[in-house]
Every structure is written in C-alpha cells, then in structure tokens.
C-alpha cells in the first residue's frame, strides 16, 4: 500500500499557530520549534536532572537523535535502558508496569487536529497507557506535516499515511506487519502541566 502523500505536506505558519493555540485551550502546553534540533533542546530543558524518563519507539525521536540522548545522558534515569536488561518471559508484568507509568514519557503522535486533538495509533498498544494516564508528564515532538483539519481526517491519515510507512519499517526491523490495532484520541487534558506538545516546522517521522 502506497502512502497518501497529501498527508506528508507541512502545514503553513498560520495553521501551526492556530493548532498550537487550540492545544493550549485543551489543556496541552504547546511550543513551536523551527527545527528538530530546536525541539530536542526544548525536550532536554523540560526533563529535569535526575528524572526517570521513558522514550517511546518513534521515528521522530530517532531522526533528531533524542532517543540516544535520553538514554545516554547521565543526568537522566533511563527506563528504556532498564527494560532492555529485563527478560520478557520471566519479568513481563514488571516490564508492563514500568512502561505504563514512568515519571516522564517522550514520544510522538500520528495526527494533531487544528482544533487541538491528538491521535496516536499502535499495533500493540504499549505506549498508550503512559500517554493516556500513567505517566506523570508527557512530551510529544510533532512534525507539522501531522496537522490535519479534524478528527475524521486524522483517522484517515493514520490509515492512509502513517500505517503504510510504519508497516514497511516494522517488516524491515522485526519481520512482521504493523497494524492500526489500537487508537488513542486525546480531546482534552484535565491535569494542568501534564502534557506538552512541541510542533516542529519540519517533516519528522510518520
């Protein structure tokens, strides 16, 4: 399946600003970054020294080398590094708990609407508990090509653009197909200062 390239086009400045304001109105702190490098610096500022941090699997984070820094900088406690030392067969319940409720979680999303709603698709659902509730703080780095008109268009983007690209990546990386099996839609965040979205004026991730 070929991705629908209409969903790979960057939003213009006015649309980015409108989306950032809508996110703020829905309880999601928003920032606009000119580049991925600027967004990375902002994330590293937002996560305090000594904090426990979990980076979710994300091409956006990989492109800006944020996963590497979060796991290698000594000033953070990396949940991902700890998980990589654990045995899925014998420590499965503990692995799930650690991934579901870190102090800070950093990742991305697959669509953000101009009226300030967030959509995340997942094959397994592993990142969704932390995003929805479990993590004390959530930081999303979002390329501006992910901005869509509304939730309906966001769902279309998930299926027609994000999925084909992720499916191709999953086949190469794991030898299995991906799937839009579980979807998280965040319409509003009730907990002040819990969620931050950084909109980047570059094409990043899927």
Secondary structure, DSSP 8 states (H G I E B T S, - for coil): ----GGGGS---HHHHHHHHHHHHHTT-EEEEESSHHHHHHHHHHHS-TT-EEEE---HHHHHTTHHHHHHH-TTSEEHHHHHTTS-HHHHHHHHHHHHHS-SEEEE--SEEETTS-EEEEESS-TTHHIIIIISSEEEEEEEGGGEESSHHHHHHHIIIIIHHHHHHHHHHHHSS-----EEEEES---STTSEEEEEESS----
